[in-house]
Amino acid sequence: IGWFIGLQNARIPLIIVLTINITNIILDLVFVILIGMKVDGIALASVIAEFTGLIVALGFVVRELQKHEGSWLIAKLTTLREYAVFLTLNGNLFVRTIALMFTFAFITAQGARQGELILAANAILMNLQYLLAFALDGFAHAAEALVGKAVGENNRTALRRSVTLALRWSLIIAVGFSILFALSGSLLISILTNLSEIREATERYLPWLILSPLVAVWAYLYDGVFVGATLAKEMRNIMLISTFMIFVPAWYVLQFLGNDGLWMAFIFFMASRSLGMHY
């Protein structure tokens, strides 16, 4: 998927992801409902779906490679030095992602300590946050490909144009999500749970979700820009600062506010990422 996005081909990744998810859904229904395999059926469906996606992806890769002349450079493939840049980039992105996962796990853990009701409410709010992330990630992926091309060509004009266009559309989508959450947040919550207590608890913290897109949009976009420009070290540093010098201290200062303090710390975390990468 990353390879095709780098080639500025978003259609193939869409086909791959649809293949995996549709296969998974169909096999879940067959294995769990028709055959009665329960959790084992869900696990088996996931494994088969992933391998199906891999086979489809490899077919597209082979077809794409056949369009270009060339041969396998065995000497380079077996020289560890050739992998240094790739592994360094990936290592920094790995650390950055672990810090991000820590933040979301921390929110879950602190929500659980406040009771099952808060835990359930936060789970619903986070699902809606993930929906926002998926929508904005599309523009981040586009920025990855366009920025990578501009940086590779040392074309500063193209770089600025790519970032500006991606940011403009990201802001439009972010504002749209804020309006959607403000006008239809209660409806979205009722779709995800039919338990009145959880609905009421979730709606109590909905204002944080309405604010979130306007703060987080910058971080999502700049993730794509920085990956395209291979600025992984900077991404890592900003994420570590935002997590351990902003988010965690903010929570311990604001924890007297309960779950409001937790969500305020999360907003500070996103703002720190956005401002750090923008700078």
C-alpha positions as CSV (number, residue, x, y, z in Angstrom):
1,I,0.0,0.0,0.0
2,G,2.8,2.4,0.9
3,W,4.6,1.5,-2.4
4,F,1.6,2.3,-4.5
5,I,0.9,5.6,-2.6
6,G,4.5,6.5,-3.3
7,L,3.7,6.0,-7.0
8,Q,0.7,8.4,-6.5
9,N,-1.7,5.5,-7.3
10,A,-4.4,5.5,-4.6
11,R,-6.8,3.3,-6.6
12,I,-4.8,0.1,-6.0
13,P,-4.5,0.6,-2.2
14,L,-8.3,1.1,-2.2
15,I,-8.8,-2.2,-4.0
16,I,-6.4,-4.0,-1.7
17,V,-8.2,-2.6,1.5
18,L,-11.7,-3.4,0.0
19,T,-10.5,-6.9,-0.8
20,I,-9.3,-7.5,2.7
21,N,-12.3,-6.0,4.5
22,I,-15.0,-7.5,2.2
23,T,-13.4,-11.0,2.5
24,N,-13.2,-10.6,6.2
25,I,-16.8,-9.6,6.6
26,I,-18.1,-12.4,4.4
27,L,-16.0,-15.1,6.1
28,D,-16.9,-13.7,9.6
29,L,-20.6,-14.3,8.7
30,V,-19.9,-17.8,7.3
31,F,-17.6,-19.0,10.0
32,V,-19.4,-17.5,13.0
33,I,-23.0,-17.5,12.1
34,L,-23.3,-20.4,9.7
35,I,-20.6,-22.8,11.1
36,G,-20.6,-21.5,14.7
37,M,-16.9,-21.2,15.1
38,K,-17.2,-18.1,17.4
39,V,-13.9,-16.4,18.2
40,D,-11.9,-19.0,16.2
41,G,-14.0,-18.2,13.2
42,I,-13.2,-14.4,13.5
43,A,-9.5,-15.1,13.8
44,L,-9.5,-17.5,10.8
45,A,-11.4,-15.0,8.7
46,S,-8.9,-12.3,9.5
47,V,-5.9,-14.5,8.5
48,I,-7.5,-15.6,5.3
49,A,-8.5,-12.1,4.4
50,E,-5.0,-10.7,5.0
51,F,-3.4,-13.4,2.8
52,T,-6.1,-12.7,0.1
53,G,-5.2,-9.1,0.2
54,L,-1.5,-10.0,-0.1
55,I,-2.1,-12.1,-3.2
56,V,-4.1,-9.4,-4.9
57,A,-1.5,-6.8,-3.9
58,L,1.4,-8.9,-5.4
59,G,-0.5,-9.3,-8.6
60,F,-0.7,-5.5,-9.0
61,V,2.9,-5.2,-8.0
62,V,4.0,-7.7,-10.7
63,R,1.8,-5.9,-13.3
64,E,3.3,-2.5,-12.4
65,L,6.9,-3.8,-12.5
66,Q,6.4,-5.2,-16.0
67,K,5.8,-1.7,-17.2
68,H,9.4,-0.8,-16.4
69,E,12.7,-2.2,-17.8
70,G,15.3,-3.4,-15.3
71,S,16.7,-6.3,-13.4
72,W,17.2,-7.4,-9.8
73,L,20.4,-5.9,-8.4
74,I,21.4,-8.8,-6.2
75,A,24.6,-7.1,-5.0
76,K,22.6,-4.2,-3.6
77,L,19.9,-6.4,-2.2
78,T,22.5,-8.3,-0.2
79,T,24.5,-5.3,1.0
80,L,23.4,-4.2,4.5
81,R,24.7,-0.7,4.0
82,E,22.0,-0.2,1.3
83,Y,19.4,-0.7,4.0
84,A,20.8,1.9,6.4
85,V,18.7,4.9,5.4
86,F,15.5,2.7,5.2
87,L,16.0,1.1,8.6
88,T,16.9,4.5,10.2
89,L,13.7,6.1,8.8
90,N,11.6,3.1,9.8
91,G,13.2,3.0,13.3
92,N,12.3,6.6,14.0
93,L,8.7,6.1,12.7
94,F,8.4,3.0,14.9
95,V,9.4,5.0,18.0
96,R,7.0,7.8,17.0
97,T,4.1,5.3,16.5
98,I,4.8,3.6,19.9
99,A,4.5,7.0,21.6
100,L,1.2,7.6,19.8
101,M,-0.1,4.2,20.8
102,F,1.0,4.9,24.4
103,T,-1.2,8.0,24.4
104,F,-4.3,6.2,23.2
105,A,-3.6,3.3,25.6
106,F,-3.1,5.8,28.5
107,I,-6.5,7.4,27.7
108,T,-8.2,4.0,27.8
109,A,-6.4,3.1,31.1
110,Q,-7.3,6.4,32.8
111,G,-10.9,6.2,31.6
112,A,-11.2,2.7,33.0
113,R,-10.0,4.0,36.4
114,Q,-12.9,6.4,36.4
115,G,-15.4,3.6,36.0
116,E,-17.1,1.5,33.3
117,L,-19.4,4.3,32.2
118,I,-16.5,6.6,31.4
119,L,-14.6,3.8,29.8
120,A,-17.5,3.0,27.5
121,A,-18.1,6.7,26.7
122,N,-14.4,7.3,25.8
123,A,-14.4,4.2,23.6
124,I,-17.3,5.6,21.5
125,L,-15.7,9.1,21.3
126,M,-12.4,7.5,20.2
127,N,-14.2,5.6,17.5
128,L,-15.5,8.9,16.1
129,Q,-12.0,10.3,16.5
130,Y,-10.7,7.4,14.4
131,L,-13.3,8.1,11.8
132,L,-11.9,11.7,11.6
133,A,-8.4,10.3,11.3
134,F,-9.3,8.0,8.4
135,A,-10.9,10.9,6.5
136,L,-7.9,13.2,7.0
137,D,-5.3,10.4,6.4
138,G,-6.4,10.4,2.8
139,F,-5.0,13.9,2.3
140,A,-2.0,13.0,4.4
141,H,-1.2,10.1,2.0
142,A,-1.7,12.4,-0.9
143,A,0.8,14.8,0.7
144,E,3.3,12.0,1.2
145,A,3.4,11.2,-2.5
146,L,3.3,14.8,-3.7
147,V,5.8,16.1,-1.2
148,G,8.1,13.1,-1.8
149,K,8.1,13.9,-5.5
150,A,8.8,17.6,-4.9
151,V,11.6,17.0,-2.5
152,G,13.1,14.4,-4.8
153,E,13.1,16.9,-7.6
154,N,14.3,19.7,-5.3
155,N,11.3,21.7,-6.4
156,R,10.4,24.1,-3.6
157,T,7.5,25.7,-5.6
158,A,5.9,22.2,-6.0
159,L,6.5,21.5,-2.3
160,R,4.7,24.6,-1.2
161,R,1.8,24.1,-3.6
162,S,1.4,20.5,-2.5
163,V,1.3,21.4,1.2
164,T,-1.0,24.3,0.6
165,L,-3.5,22.3,-1.4
166,A,-3.5,19.4,1.0
167,L,-4.0,21.7,3.9
168,R,-6.8,23.6,2.3
169,W,-8.8,20.4,1.7
170,S,-7.9,19.0,5.1
171,L,-9.3,22.2,6.8
172,I,-12.5,21.9,4.8
173,I,-13.0,18.3,5.9
174,A,-12.0,19.1,9.5
175,V,-14.6,22.0,9.7
176,G,-17.1,19.6,8.1
177,F,-16.5,17.0,10.8
178,S,-16.8,19.6,13.6
179,I,-20.2,20.7,12.1
180,L,-21.2,17.0,11.8
181,F,-20.3,16.2,15.4
182,A,-22.1,19.4,16.6
183,L,-25.3,18.8,14.7
184,S,-25.4,15.0,14.5
185,G,-23.2,13.8,17.4
186,S,-26.1,12.5,19.4
187,L,-27.3,10.5,16.4
188,L,-23.9,9.0,15.8
189,I,-23.6,8.0,19.4
190,S,-27.1,6.4,19.3
191,I,-26.0,4.3,16.3
192,L,-23.0,3.0,18.3
193,T,-24.9,2.2,21.5
194,N,-28.5,1.7,22.6
195,L,-27.7,2.0,26.3
196,S,-29.2,5.3,27.6
197,E,-26.6,5.7,30.4
198,I,-23.7,5.4,28.0
199,R,-25.3,7.7,25.5
200,E,-25.8,10.4,28.2
201,A,-22.3,10.0,29.4
202,T,-20.8,10.2,25.9
203,E,-22.9,13.3,25.0
204,R,-21.6,14.9,28.2
205,Y,-18.0,14.9,26.6
206,L,-19.1,15.5,23.0
207,P,-17.8,19.2,23.0
208,W,-14.3,17.9,23.1
209,L,-14.9,15.9,20.0
210,I,-16.4,18.9,18.2
211,L,-13.2,20.8,19.0
212,S,-10.8,18.0,18.1
213,P,-10.9,18.2,14.3
214,L,-9.9,21.9,14.3
215,V,-6.8,21.2,16.5
216,A,-5.8,17.7,15.1
217,V,-6.1,18.5,11.4
218,W,-2.6,20.1,11.3
219,A,-1.0,17.1,13.0
220,Y,-2.6,14.6,10.6
221,L,-1.6,16.6,7.5
222,Y,2.0,17.3,8.7
223,D,2.4,13.6,9.4
224,G,2.0,13.0,5.6
225,V,4.3,16.0,4.8
226,F,7.1,14.9,7.1
227,V,6.9,11.2,5.9
228,G,7.1,12.4,2.2
229,A,10.1,14.6,3.1
230,T,11.6,11.7,5.1
231,L,11.9,13.9,8.2
232,A,11.3,10.9,10.5
233,K,13.7,12.1,13.2
234,E,11.9,15.4,13.6
235,M,8.5,13.5,13.7
236,R,9.9,11.2,16.4
237,N,11.2,14.1,18.6
238,I,8.0,16.1,18.3
239,M,5.9,13.1,19.2
240,L,8.0,12.2,22.2
241,I,7.9,15.8,23.5
242,S,4.1,16.0,22.9
243,T,3.5,12.7,24.7
244,F,5.8,12.9,27.7
245,M,6.4,16.6,28.2
246,I,2.9,17.9,27.3
247,F,0.2,15.2,27.4
248,V,1.2,13.2,30.5
249,P,2.1,16.3,32.7
250,A,-1.1,18.0,31.5
251,W,-3.2,15.0,32.6
252,Y,-1.6,15.0,36.1
253,V,-2.2,18.7,36.5
254,L,-5.8,18.5,35.2
255,Q,-6.9,15.2,36.6
256,F,-9.0,17.0,39.3
257,L,-11.3,17.7,36.3
258,G,-11.9,14.0,35.8
259,N,-12.6,12.9,32.2
260,D,-12.8,16.6,31.1
261,G,-9.2,16.9,32.2
262,L,-8.2,13.8,30.2
263,W,-9.7,15.1,27.0
264,M,-8.2,18.5,27.6
265,A,-4.8,16.9,27.9
266,F,-5.5,15.1,24.6
267,I,-6.3,18.4,22.9
268,F,-3.0,19.8,24.3
269,F,-1.2,16.7,22.9
270,M,-2.7,17.3,19.4
271,A,-2.0,21.0,19.6
272,S,1.6,20.4,20.6
273,R,2.1,18.0,17.6
274,S,0.5,20.5,15.2
275,L,2.5,23.5,16.4
276,G,5.8,21.6,16.7
277,M,5.6,20.3,13.1
278,H,4.3,23.6,11.7
279,Y,7.4,25.3,13.3
